[in-house]
Amino acid sequence: MISTHLGRDEGALALLFLSRKMVEGCEELLTYLIIINSITFFIMAIDKRKAINKKWRIPERRIWLIAIIGGAFGATIAYDKLRICT
């Protein structure tokens, strides 16, 4: 019978190796998420400024679309920090 149990050091090394490979494979995804969430936050900040100045605003459909394609975290932060009410 072959044992698949790893010792403490081997398990830690295996976990380190796997986590490093996961991060290496996700660099593009992480970059995309950082960019799209930053864009979402700034679009909502611009929309808030336009609302305060009673100017033409960014359509809500566009804001929701950006949130759906990955900017939901940025939208959530904007709602909290910019005190946006719907």
C-alpha positions as CSV (number, residue, x, y, z in Angstrom):
1,M,0.0,0.0,0.0
2,I,1.4,3.4,-1.0
3,S,0.9,6.2,1.4
4,T,-0.1,9.6,0.0
5,H,0.4,11.3,3.4
6,L,2.9,14.1,3.2
7,G,5.1,15.1,6.1
8,R,4.8,18.6,7.6
9,D,7.6,20.1,5.5
10,E,6.6,18.4,2.3
11,G,3.0,19.6,2.8
12,A,4.1,23.2,3.3
13,L,6.3,23.1,0.3
14,A,3.5,21.6,-1.8
15,L,1.1,24.3,-0.6
16,L,3.6,27.0,-1.4
17,F,4.3,25.6,-4.8
18,L,0.5,25.4,-5.6
19,S,-0.3,28.9,-4.3
20,R,2.6,30.3,-6.3
21,K,1.4,28.6,-9.5
22,M,-2.2,29.9,-8.9
23,V,-1.0,33.5,-8.5
24,E,1.2,33.2,-11.6
25,G,-1.7,32.0,-13.6
26,C,-4.0,34.7,-12.3
27,E,-1.9,37.8,-12.9
28,E,-3.9,38.9,-16.0
29,L,-7.2,38.3,-14.2
30,L,-6.0,40.3,-11.1
31,T,-4.8,43.1,-13.4
32,Y,-8.2,43.2,-15.2
33,L,-10.1,43.3,-11.9
34,I,-8.1,46.1,-10.5
35,I,-8.5,48.2,-13.7
36,I,-12.2,47.5,-14.1
37,N,-13.0,48.2,-10.5
38,S,-10.9,51.5,-10.6
39,I,-12.8,52.6,-13.7
40,T,-16.1,51.7,-12.1
41,F,-15.3,53.8,-9.0
42,F,-14.2,56.8,-11.0
43,I,-17.2,56.6,-13.3
44,M,-19.5,56.6,-10.3
45,A,-17.5,59.5,-8.8
46,I,-18.0,61.5,-12.0
47,D,-21.7,60.7,-12.1
48,K,-22.0,61.8,-8.4
49,R,-20.3,65.1,-9.3
50,K,-22.6,65.6,-12.3
51,A,-25.6,64.9,-10.0
52,I,-24.5,67.5,-7.5
53,N,-24.0,70.1,-10.3
54,K,-27.3,69.2,-11.9
55,K,-25.7,68.2,-15.2
56,W,-26.4,65.4,-17.7
57,R,-25.5,62.1,-16.0
58,I,-24.0,58.8,-17.0
59,P,-26.8,56.4,-17.9
60,E,-27.5,53.9,-15.1
61,R,-27.5,51.1,-17.6
62,R,-23.9,51.8,-18.5
63,I,-22.9,51.8,-14.8
64,W,-24.6,48.5,-14.2
65,L,-23.0,47.0,-17.3
66,I,-19.5,47.9,-16.0
67,A,-20.4,46.5,-12.6
68,I,-21.6,43.2,-14.2
69,I,-18.4,42.7,-16.3
70,G,-16.3,42.8,-13.1
71,G,-16.6,46.2,-11.5
72,A,-19.0,45.2,-8.7
73,F,-16.4,45.7,-5.9
74,G,-15.5,49.2,-7.2
75,A,-19.3,50.0,-7.4
76,T,-19.8,48.8,-3.8
77,I,-16.9,50.9,-2.5
78,A,-18.2,53.9,-4.5
79,Y,-21.7,53.5,-3.0
80,D,-20.2,53.5,0.5
81,K,-17.5,56.2,0.2
82,L,-19.4,58.6,-2.1
83,R,-22.7,58.2,-0.3
84,I,-24.6,57.3,-3.5
85,C,-28.3,56.8,-3.0
86,T,-30.6,55.1,-5.5
